[in-house]
Amino acid sequence: MNVLKKLSLLESKYNVINVFKYKNTTSWINIKNYIYYKSLNSAVKNPIQNSSNFLSFKGIELFFSSLIFYFSYLFNRKSKDIFFGAGSGLFKFNDSIYDSYLPKEIKNSEIIYMLSADFPENLCKYKTYLKRKKVVIYSFLIAPFKIILTKIFKNLIKLDIDEYILNEIEKLGINKNELEYIHAKFIVTYWIYKIFLLPLKIKKAYVVSAYTNTELISVLKEKNIEIIEIQHGLIGTTHRGYNYAVKSNILPTPNKVYVYDKFWKQELINAGYYSDEQIKVDGRLKYELIDKNLKIFDFDFFVFTGQGGFFDEIAKFMNDSIEYLKDKNLKLLYIPHPNESEKDLNYLKSQIKNFDNILILDSQSKKYTTEQYIYNCIAHISVYSSCHFDAIFFKNKTFIYDVMSENPMKYFIKNFPKLFIPIKSLKEIYD
């Protein structure tokens, strides 16, 4: 039984949603995320941003600009929609800056504009946009209080859990101390958001990644504000953030979800938690910006998109492909995941024997969106990535480098075998 099924069993059989209840909400989603994260292969666990990034000059600059913009919203008493986006959603296209997650219905409206933190060095590339839109990098304002107050209160907040339920949860690799820490951090963060949002006059809330912002969702629900989640990657039947075995009013989930296309709407319906009426197909900006007449290179190429791990396996794939690429006069283009650091890329480069037919992009050499590269390529490959679905949209086929046990993509391989194809080598695609 995989970890998602075990988590579902906890929800249906042991009523864990209510076990971790606080006021009219619950910390269960946070605990569920933590258990799932611990179950992952270490190669796909996203790296944690070092606190030194926040304490850098650029981090401090963003902190103070966010503080100024936050206070400007406090003094403007007009009721507005609020958007909690992601810093990683910003990108430059044809000398203009876009937010890939900003919904069409509010992109030209006067809104309260919030973004979660990306690396300060990345965010500062968009300073003109952040200033013009009065963007608050809310993570920079929230995180310091969350860290300090959780340390203060973590030993004061205890859980009273039945022994048999605790035993079942501990079988998934989490102990009572960890549970109490997550629960305490949830309560502390809930109160921080309660204070943070209290002075703001909000009509409607749009949130990227509701399942990682449960404290925020809890406070918004308490204020009877309609919450719309914006799709940011994989959702549906294989994702713990969209699968719950019971429907409970205390679960901090959104009222509606906006998805990219009909495929994702059906996947979300199949998961069984959201109804048809709660899901809206809203399209995707990066698809709309594709230049169908653009020729990126004067050679044919494959695209391999990263997911923040499996560098040794990817290096092997590349090294095994060198002679084949040379014989066919083709190239293999590697596009890193936004979480992949310069250190990660340098390590990958150090493992490659020959770069004559292999290109590894970084933030400097990447001139177009990842979606544009996928649109122009022969075929797309990855271990586990939301880019698989971009390839389905553009190419009606994608290839999974089959090196990850418990890969969520296996669900799609099984259910859509003509679209999602597992491979061990490049020859299986093109021969």
Kinemage of the C-alpha trace (Angstrom):
@kinemage 1
@onewidth
@group {chain A} dominant
@subgroup {mainchain}
@vectorlist {calphas} color= white
{ca met a 1} P 0.000 0.000 0.000
{ca asn a 2} L 1.527 3.357 -1.030
{ca val a 3} L 1.698 6.334 1.299
{ca leu a 4} L -1.292 8.147 -0.254
{ca lys a 5} L -3.549 5.160 0.378
{ca lys a 6} L -2.295 4.913 3.955
{ca leu a 7} L -3.009 8.604 4.513
{ca ser a 8} L -6.482 8.161 3.039
{ca leu a 9} L -7.101 5.261 5.429
{ca leu a 10} L -6.153 7.466 8.386
{ca glu a 11} L -8.739 10.025 7.258
{ca ser a 12} L -11.554 7.555 6.719
{ca lys a 13} L -10.945 5.102 9.556
{ca tyr a 14} L -9.394 7.172 12.357
{ca asn a 15} L -10.957 10.612 11.806
{ca val a 16} L -7.531 12.298 11.993
{ca ile a 17} L -8.952 15.504 10.515
{ca asn a 18} L -10.750 16.099 13.812
{ca val a 19} L -7.914 14.691 15.941
{ca phe a 20} L -5.831 17.722 14.924
{ca lys a 21} L -8.678 20.221 15.092
{ca tyr a 22} L -7.998 23.795 16.236
{ca lys a 23} L -10.947 26.185 16.472
{ca asn a 24} L -12.842 25.735 13.167
{ca thr a 25} L -9.880 24.360 11.240
{ca thr a 26} L -7.314 21.550 11.398
{ca ser a 27} L -3.562 21.082 11.052
{ca trp a 28} L -4.042 17.675 9.399
{ca ile a 29} L -3.124 18.884 5.878
{ca asn a 30} L 0.227 20.145 7.189
{ca ile a 31} L 0.867 16.826 8.909
{ca lys a 32} L -0.177 14.981 5.759
{ca asn a 33} L 2.263 17.054 3.683
{ca tyr a 34} L 5.052 16.330 6.152
{ca ile a 35} L 4.429 12.567 6.136
{ca tyr a 36} L 4.327 12.536 2.336
{ca tyr a 37} L 7.512 14.596 2.120
{ca lys a 38} L 9.357 12.204 4.444
{ca ser a 39} L 8.292 9.276 2.254
{ca leu a 40} L 9.867 10.757 -0.869
{ca asn a 41} L 13.141 9.647 -2.335
{ca ser a 42} L 15.778 12.125 -1.124
{ca ala a 43} L 16.586 12.946 -4.739
{ca val a 44} L 13.269 14.725 -5.266
{ca lys a 45} L 13.006 16.643 -2.016
{ca asn a 46} L 13.191 20.313 -2.904
{ca pro a 47} L 16.123 22.130 -1.348
{ca ile a 48} L 15.333 24.514 1.516
{ca gln a 49} L 16.346 28.095 0.941
{ca asn a 50} L 19.209 29.102 3.150
{ca ser a 51} L 18.376 31.847 5.656
{ca ser a 52} L 21.443 33.745 4.456
{ca asn a 53} L 19.506 34.554 1.271
{ca phe a 54} L 16.967 36.453 3.350
{ca leu a 55} L 19.743 38.247 5.248
{ca ser a 56} L 21.518 39.276 2.049
{ca phe a 57} L 21.354 42.893 0.891
{ca lys a 58} L 18.741 41.989 -1.736
{ca gly a 59} L 16.687 40.074 0.819
{ca ile a 60} L 16.685 43.010 3.232
{ca glu a 61} L 15.809 45.385 0.384
{ca leu a 62} L 12.790 43.228 -0.521
{ca phe a 63} L 11.764 43.024 3.134
{ca phe a 64} L 11.572 46.808 3.520
{ca ser a 65} L 9.855 47.400 0.169
{ca ser a 66} L 7.272 44.749 1.113
{ca leu a 67} L 6.733 46.435 4.468
{ca ile a 68} L 6.139 49.794 2.782
{ca phe a 69} L 3.670 48.314 0.275
{ca tyr a 70} L 1.853 46.415 3.043
{ca phe a 71} L 1.299 49.646 4.997
{ca ser a 72} L 0.119 51.392 1.836
{ca tyr a 73} L -2.631 48.758 1.569
{ca leu a 74} L -3.570 49.357 5.206
{ca phe a 75} L -4.155 53.053 4.608
{ca asn a 76} L -6.173 52.452 1.450
{ca arg a 77} L -9.533 51.478 2.914
{ca lys a 78} L -11.122 50.477 -0.390
{ca ser a 79} L -12.236 46.831 -0.444
{ca lys a 80} L -10.226 44.821 -3.008
{ca asp a 81} L -9.547 41.313 -4.221
{ca ile a 82} L -6.334 39.836 -2.852
{ca phe a 83} L -3.916 37.617 -4.760
{ca phe a 84} L -1.456 35.321 -2.977
{ca gly a 85} L 0.824 34.205 -5.791
{ca ala a 86} L 4.285 32.676 -6.082
{ca gly a 87} L 7.515 34.525 -6.750
{ca ser a 88} L 8.582 31.679 -9.040
{ca gly a 89} L 5.671 32.570 -11.335
{ca leu a 90} L 7.320 35.785 -12.558
{ca phe a 91} L 9.034 35.623 -15.927
{ca lys a 92} L 10.244 37.900 -18.706
{ca phe a 93} L 8.912 37.566 -22.232
{ca asn a 94} L 9.683 39.905 -25.136
{ca asp a 95} L 11.053 42.527 -22.717
{ca ser a 96} L 7.851 42.471 -20.651
{ca ile a 97} L 7.345 40.922 -17.213
{ca tyr a 98} L 4.453 38.554 -16.565
{ca asp a 99} L 3.033 36.616 -13.640
{ca ser a 100} L 2.103 33.172 -14.947
{ca tyr a 101} L -0.397 32.561 -12.123
{ca leu a 102} L -2.256 35.873 -12.056
{ca pro a 103} L -5.867 35.091 -13.129
{ca lys a 104} L -7.234 36.815 -16.216
{ca glu a 105} L -10.232 38.210 -14.349
{ca ile a 106} L -8.089 40.343 -12.018
{ca lys a 107} L -4.908 41.019 -14.022
{ca asn a 108} L -6.059 44.530 -14.942
{ca ser a 109} L -7.778 45.242 -11.630
{ca glu a 110} L -6.569 47.138 -8.603
{ca ile a 111} L -5.750 44.319 -6.204
{ca ile a 112} L -3.800 43.616 -3.037
{ca tyr a 113} L -0.831 41.839 -4.584
{ca met a 114} L 1.089 39.293 -2.510
{ca leu a 115} L 3.814 36.862 -3.607
{ca ser a 116} L 5.548 34.066 -1.731
{ca ala a 117} L 9.326 34.276 -1.592
{ca asp a 118} L 11.641 33.070 -4.290
{ca phe a 119} L 15.411 33.473 -3.986
{ca pro a 120} L 15.987 37.228 -3.512
{ca glu a 121} L 18.442 37.251 -6.408
{ca asn a 122} L 15.661 36.000 -8.698
{ca leu a 123} L 13.020 38.388 -7.380
{ca cys a 124} L 15.267 41.414 -7.748
{ca lys a 125} L 15.364 40.826 -11.504
{ca tyr a 126} L 11.740 41.999 -11.492
{ca lys a 127} L 12.123 45.055 -9.245
{ca thr a 128} L 10.385 47.402 -11.652
{ca tyr a 129} L 7.366 45.095 -11.818
{ca leu a 130} L 7.282 44.594 -8.035
{ca lys a 131} L 7.378 48.344 -7.483
{ca arg a 132} L 4.791 49.176 -10.136
{ca lys a 133} L 2.369 46.540 -8.842
{ca lys a 134} L 3.114 47.311 -5.152
{ca val a 135} L 3.893 43.649 -4.525
{ca val a 136} L 4.314 42.430 -0.955
{ca ile a 137} L 6.658 39.442 -0.623
{ca tyr a 138} L 4.574 38.194 2.263
{ca ser a 139} L 6.897 35.315 3.191
{ca phe a 140} L 9.548 37.847 4.222
{ca leu a 141} L 7.096 39.481 6.627
{ca ile a 142} L 5.542 36.278 7.961
{ca ala a 143} L 8.510 33.876 8.199
{ca pro a 144} L 10.577 35.636 10.918
{ca phe a 145} L 7.590 35.737 13.292
{ca lys a 146} L 6.716 32.127 12.453
{ca ile a 147} L 10.229 30.907 13.297
{ca ile a 148} L 10.583 32.875 16.522
{ca leu a 149} L 7.081 32.322 17.909
{ca thr a 150} L 7.045 28.607 17.082
{ca lys a 151} L 10.247 28.182 19.100
{ca ile a 152} L 8.625 30.009 22.015
{ca phe a 153} L 5.285 28.163 21.991
{ca lys a 154} L 6.184 24.693 20.694
{ca asn a 155} L 6.587 23.264 24.211
{ca leu a 156} L 3.367 24.860 25.445
{ca ile a 157} L 1.055 23.307 22.845
{ca lys a 158} L 0.414 19.610 23.445
{ca leu a 159} L -1.717 17.045 21.657
{ca asp a 160} L -4.032 14.579 23.354
{ca ile a 161} L -4.075 11.662 20.909
{ca asp a 162} L -5.471 8.191 21.513
{ca glu a 163} L -2.640 5.697 21.681
{ca tyr a 164} L -3.948 3.485 18.887
{ca ile a 165} L -4.242 6.464 16.493
{ca leu a 166} L -0.751 7.639 17.423
{ca asn a 167} L 0.601 4.163 16.733
{ca glu a 168} L -0.987 4.134 13.271
{ca ile a 169} L 0.482 7.545 12.437
{ca glu a 170} L 3.918 6.589 13.783
{ca lys a 171} L 3.976 3.639 11.377
{ca leu a 172} L 4.359 6.251 8.626
{ca gly a 173} L 7.629 7.485 10.119
{ca ile a 174} L 6.532 10.438 12.240
{ca asn a 175} L 6.702 10.613 16.060
{ca lys a 176} L 4.625 12.539 18.611
{ca asn a 177} L 7.241 15.288 19.025
{ca glu a 178} L 7.122 15.978 15.290
{ca leu a 179} L 3.320 15.991 15.334
{ca glu a 180} L 3.234 18.476 18.205
{ca tyr a 181} L 5.772 20.713 16.483
{ca ile a 182} L 3.768 20.798 13.223
{ca his a 183} L 0.530 21.403 15.135
{ca ala a 184} L 2.128 24.198 17.197
{ca lys a 185} L 3.569 25.841 14.081
{ca phe a 186} L 0.130 25.669 12.441
{ca ile a 187} L -1.507 27.429 15.409
{ca val a 188} L 1.215 30.096 15.611
{ca thr a 189} L 1.031 30.758 11.855
{ca tyr a 190} L -2.763 30.888 11.986
{ca trp a 191} L -2.572 33.730 14.511
{ca ile a 192} L 0.122 35.546 12.549
{ca tyr a 193} L -2.106 35.506 9.458
{ca lys a 194} L -5.104 36.542 11.551
{ca ile a 195} L -3.230 39.663 12.643
{ca phe a 196} L -1.661 40.171 9.194
{ca leu a 197} L -5.038 40.144 7.408
{ca leu a 198} L -7.084 41.888 10.098
{ca pro a 199} L -6.628 45.479 8.812
{ca leu a 200} L -7.120 44.576 5.128
{ca lys a 201} L -10.498 44.939 3.417
{ca ile a 202} L -10.805 41.870 1.183
{ca lys a 203} L -13.586 41.018 -1.272
{ca lys a 204} L -12.286 37.750 -2.747
{ca ala a 205} L -9.038 35.787 -2.383
{ca tyr a 206} L -7.006 34.036 -5.084
{ca val a 207} L -4.350 31.663 -3.769
{ca val a 208} L -1.619 29.671 -5.469
{ca ser a 209} L -1.064 26.349 -3.660
{ca ala a 210} L -3.771 26.252 -1.006
{ca tyr a 211} L -2.479 23.011 0.527
{ca thr a 212} L 0.826 24.681 1.505
{ca asn a 213} L -0.967 27.774 2.834
{ca thr a 214} L -3.494 26.133 5.138
{ca glu a 215} L -3.161 28.707 7.918
{ca leu a 216} L -3.911 31.482 5.435
{ca ile a 217} L -6.886 29.538 4.036
{ca ser a 218} L -8.165 28.934 7.593
{ca val a 219} L -8.220 32.650 8.377
{ca leu a 220} L -9.820 33.570 5.041
{ca lys a 221} L -12.553 30.954 5.555
{ca glu a 222} L -13.168 32.272 9.050
{ca lys a 223} L -13.739 35.721 7.518
{ca asn a 224} L -16.254 34.205 5.014
{ca ile a 225} L -14.138 35.307 2.066
{ca glu a 226} L -14.517 33.292 -1.134
{ca ile a 227} L -11.238 31.487 -1.878
{ca ile a 228} L -10.157 30.464 -5.372
{ca glu a 229} L -7.085 28.302 -5.825
{ca ile a 230} L -4.966 28.765 -8.955
{ca gln a 231} L -3.399 25.626 -10.419
{ca his a 232} L 0.401 25.717 -10.208
{ca gly a 233} L 1.433 22.182 -11.172
{ca leu a 234} L 0.182 18.641 -10.720
{ca ile a 235} L -3.243 18.293 -9.126
{ca gly a 236} L -5.875 15.595 -8.896
{ca thr a 237} L -5.829 11.894 -8.165
{ca thr a 238} L -2.094 11.516 -7.484
{ca his a 239} L -1.634 14.599 -5.285
{ca arg a 240} L -2.128 14.501 -1.504
{ca gly a 241} L -3.217 18.159 -1.496
{ca tyr a 242} L -6.332 17.368 -3.553
{ca asn a 243} L -7.244 13.959 -2.121
{ca tyr a 244} L -9.267 13.636 1.068
{ca ala a 245} L -11.235 10.533 2.006
{ca val a 246} L -13.921 12.579 3.762
{ca lys a 247} L -15.451 15.990 3.183
{ca ser a 248} L -15.159 18.064 6.315
{ca asn a 249} L -16.072 21.711 6.909
{ca ile a 250} L -12.951 22.216 9.012
{ca leu a 251} L -10.525 21.235 6.251
{ca pro a 252} L -8.799 24.449 5.101
{ca thr a 253} L -9.491 24.027 1.395
{ca pro a 254} L -10.651 26.589 -1.209
{ca asn a 255} L -14.192 27.126 -2.474
{ca lys a 256} L -13.126 26.814 -6.127
{ca val a 257} L -10.134 25.747 -8.207
{ca tyr a 258} L -9.101 27.282 -11.539
{ca val a 259} L -7.316 24.736 -13.771
{ca tyr a 260} L -5.370 24.870 -17.041
{ca asp a 261} L -7.576 22.693 -19.236
{ca lys a 262} L -10.231 19.943 -19.383
{ca phe a 263} L -7.678 17.216 -18.650
{ca trp a 264} L -6.941 18.693 -15.232
{ca lys a 265} L -10.590 19.379 -14.516
{ca gln a 266} L -11.387 15.710 -15.033
{ca glu a 267} L -8.406 14.633 -12.912
{ca leu a 268} L -9.609 16.844 -10.082
{ca ile a 269} L -13.136 15.465 -10.359
{ca asn a 270} L -11.705 11.926 -10.374
{ca ala a 271} L -9.949 12.646 -7.078
{ca gly a 272} L -13.426 12.835 -5.549
{ca tyr a 273} L -13.160 15.865 -3.288
{ca tyr a 274} L -14.105 18.769 -5.585
{ca ser a 275} L -17.338 18.801 -7.580
{ca asp a 276} L -17.764 19.895 -11.196
{ca glu a 277} L -19.279 23.221 -10.081
{ca gln a 278} L -16.166 24.039 -8.014
{ca ile a 279} L -13.741 23.726 -10.944
{ca lys a 280} L -13.250 26.232 -13.746
{ca val a 281} L -11.043 25.852 -16.819
{ca asp a 282} L -9.197 29.168 -16.991
{ca gly a 283} L -6.376 28.433 -19.447
{ca arg a 284} L -2.681 29.071 -18.987
{ca leu a 285} L -0.799 32.257 -19.858
{ca lys a 286} L 2.409 30.523 -20.953
{ca tyr a 287} L 0.457 28.506 -23.526
{ca glu a 288} L -1.095 31.658 -24.929
{ca leu a 289} L 2.318 33.317 -25.321
{ca ile a 290} L 3.802 30.534 -27.470
{ca asp a 291} L 5.218 31.810 -30.753
{ca lys a 292} L 4.337 29.078 -33.238
{ca asn a 293} L 6.569 30.582 -35.933
{ca leu a 294} L 9.681 30.834 -33.765
{ca lys a 295} L 12.733 28.732 -34.670
{ca ile a 296} L 14.874 28.514 -31.524
{ca phe a 297} L 17.895 26.665 -32.982
{ca asp a 298} L 19.114 25.598 -36.403
{ca phe a 299} L 19.187 21.975 -35.222
{ca asp a 300} L 16.676 19.474 -33.868
{ca phe a 301} L 16.706 18.802 -30.136
{ca phe a 302} L 15.169 16.901 -27.246
{ca val a 303} L 14.207 18.620 -23.993
{ca phe a 304} L 14.914 17.068 -20.589
{ca thr a 305} L 13.359 19.046 -17.730
{ca gly a 306} L 14.699 18.685 -14.191
{ca gln a 307} L 12.874 18.206 -10.914
{ca gly a 308} L 15.553 19.148 -8.400
{ca gly a 309} L 17.145 15.714 -8.085
{ca phe a 310} L 18.283 12.458 -9.673
{ca phe a 311} L 21.415 14.174 -10.991
{ca asp a 312} L 23.492 10.975 -11.105
{ca glu a 313} L 20.759 9.154 -13.019
{ca ile a 314} L 20.296 12.086 -15.401
{ca ala a 315} L 24.055 12.281 -15.971
{ca lys a 316} L 24.053 8.581 -16.859
{ca phe a 317} L 21.184 9.150 -19.312
{ca met a 318} L 23.124 11.972 -20.945
{ca asn a 319} L 26.415 10.088 -21.114
{ca asp a 320} L 24.651 7.060 -22.602
{ca ser a 321} L 23.113 9.373 -25.232
{ca ile a 322} L 26.296 11.102 -26.431
{ca glu a 323} L 27.187 8.750 -29.300
{ca tyr a 324} L 23.574 8.376 -30.340
{ca leu a 325} L 23.079 12.160 -30.520
{ca lys a 326} L 26.270 12.539 -32.516
{ca asp a 327} L 25.276 9.839 -35.024
{ca lys a 328} L 21.815 11.364 -35.537
{ca asn a 329} L 23.095 14.971 -35.538
{ca leu a 330} L 20.723 15.862 -32.682
{ca lys a 331} L 21.122 17.688 -29.374
{ca leu a 332} L 19.779 17.170 -25.870
{ca leu a 333} L 18.734 20.300 -23.969
{ca tyr a 334} L 18.518 20.196 -20.158
{ca ile a 335} L 16.245 22.785 -18.511
{ca pro a 336} L 16.622 22.861 -14.713
{ca his a 337} L 13.786 23.108 -12.233
{ca pro a 338} L 13.552 26.578 -10.591
{ca asn a 339} L 14.699 24.999 -7.305
{ca glu a 340} L 17.946 23.706 -8.810
{ca ser a 341} L 20.855 25.798 -7.591
{ca glu a 342} L 24.078 26.751 -9.329
{ca lys a 343} L 25.762 24.118 -7.157
{ca asp a 344} L 23.336 21.465 -8.465
{ca leu a 345} L 24.020 22.423 -12.080
{ca asn a 346} L 27.767 22.493 -11.543
{ca tyr a 347} L 27.590 18.987 -10.095
{ca leu a 348} L 25.554 17.754 -13.071
{ca lys a 349} L 28.003 19.363 -15.495
{ca ser a 350} L 30.922 17.712 -13.701
{ca gln a 351} L 29.404 14.285 -14.416
{ca ile a 352} L 28.974 14.804 -18.174
{ca lys a 353} L 31.773 13.441 -20.354
{ca asn a 354} L 31.140 15.491 -23.484
{ca phe a 355} L 29.075 18.609 -24.225
{ca asp a 356} L 29.243 18.589 -28.030
{ca asn a 357} L 25.600 17.519 -28.307
{ca ile a 358} L 24.346 18.388 -24.823
{ca leu a 359} L 23.250 21.850 -23.672
{ca ile a 360} L 22.561 22.658 -20.019
{ca leu a 361} L 20.668 25.908 -19.615
{ca asp a 362} L 20.920 28.260 -16.661
{ca ser a 363} L 19.145 31.532 -15.907
{ca gln a 364} L 21.570 33.389 -18.164
{ca ser a 365} L 21.420 31.102 -21.194
{ca lys a 366} L 17.693 30.408 -21.084
{ca lys a 367} L 16.172 32.902 -23.531
{ca tyr a 368} L 12.634 31.553 -23.812
{ca thr a 369} L 10.011 29.998 -21.570
{ca thr a 370} L 10.283 26.289 -20.830
{ca glu a 371} L 6.974 25.840 -22.650
{ca gln a 372} L 8.412 27.408 -25.810
{ca tyr a 373} L 11.364 24.990 -25.765
{ca ile a 374} L 8.966 22.062 -25.304
{ca tyr a 375} L 6.793 23.322 -28.169
{ca asn a 376} L 9.835 23.395 -30.475
{ca cys a 377} L 11.498 20.123 -29.437
{ca ile a 378} L 11.358 16.639 -30.979
{ca ala a 379} L 10.245 15.137 -27.691
{ca his a 380} L 10.141 15.905 -23.969
{ca ile a 381} L 11.658 13.772 -21.197
{ca ser a 382} L 11.683 14.045 -17.410
{ca val a 383} L 11.708 11.882 -14.299
{ca tyr a 384} L 8.719 13.546 -12.673
{ca ser a 385} L 7.601 17.026 -13.669
{ca ser a 386} L 4.562 19.160 -14.371
{ca cys a 387} L 6.266 19.761 -17.730
{ca his a 388} L 5.087 16.295 -18.774
{ca phe a 389} L 1.637 17.834 -19.108
{ca asp a 390} L 2.920 20.759 -21.146
{ca ala a 391} L 4.337 18.162 -23.532
{ca ile a 392} L 0.957 16.410 -23.648
{ca phe a 393} L -0.675 19.747 -24.482
{ca phe a 394} L 1.795 20.555 -27.289
{ca lys a 395} L 3.077 17.165 -28.508
{ca asn a 396} L 0.334 14.758 -27.364
{ca lys a 397} L 3.091 12.570 -25.914
{ca thr a 398} L 5.750 12.683 -23.189
{ca phe a 399} L 8.488 10.334 -21.967
{ca ile a 400} L 9.205 9.367 -18.367
{ca tyr a 401} L 12.795 8.443 -17.536
{ca asp a 402} L 11.964 5.428 -15.416
{ca val a 403} L 14.355 5.647 -12.446
{ca met a 404} L 12.071 6.711 -9.582
{ca ser a 405} L 10.308 4.208 -7.353
{ca glu a 406} L 6.801 5.260 -6.286
{ca asn a 407} L 6.782 7.806 -9.114
{ca pro a 408} L 3.349 9.533 -9.260
{ca met a 409} L 3.732 9.468 -13.050
{ca lys a 410} L 3.116 5.701 -12.956
{ca tyr a 411} L -0.556 6.458 -12.452
{ca phe a 412} L -0.581 8.325 -15.769
{ca ile a 413} L 1.521 5.637 -17.502
{ca lys a 414} L -1.075 3.059 -16.452
{ca asn a 415} L -4.171 5.117 -17.280
{ca phe a 416} L -2.912 6.939 -20.406
{ca pro a 417} L -0.337 4.536 -21.936
{ca lys a 418} L -0.315 6.209 -25.368
{ca leu a 419} L 0.448 9.618 -23.867
{ca phe a 420} L 2.871 8.827 -21.026
{ca ile a 421} L 5.656 6.482 -22.108
{ca pro a 422} L 8.390 5.131 -19.794
{ca ile a 423} L 11.917 4.838 -21.198
{ca lys a 424} L 15.411 3.880 -20.078
{ca ser a 425} L 17.336 5.439 -22.981
{ca leu a 426} L 17.017 8.039 -25.710
{ca lys a 427} L 17.042 5.364 -28.422
{ca glu a 428} L 13.582 4.225 -27.328
{ca ile a 429} L 12.131 7.577 -28.442
{ca tyr a 430} L 13.634 8.151 -31.839
{ca asp a 431} L 14.572 4.765 -33.331
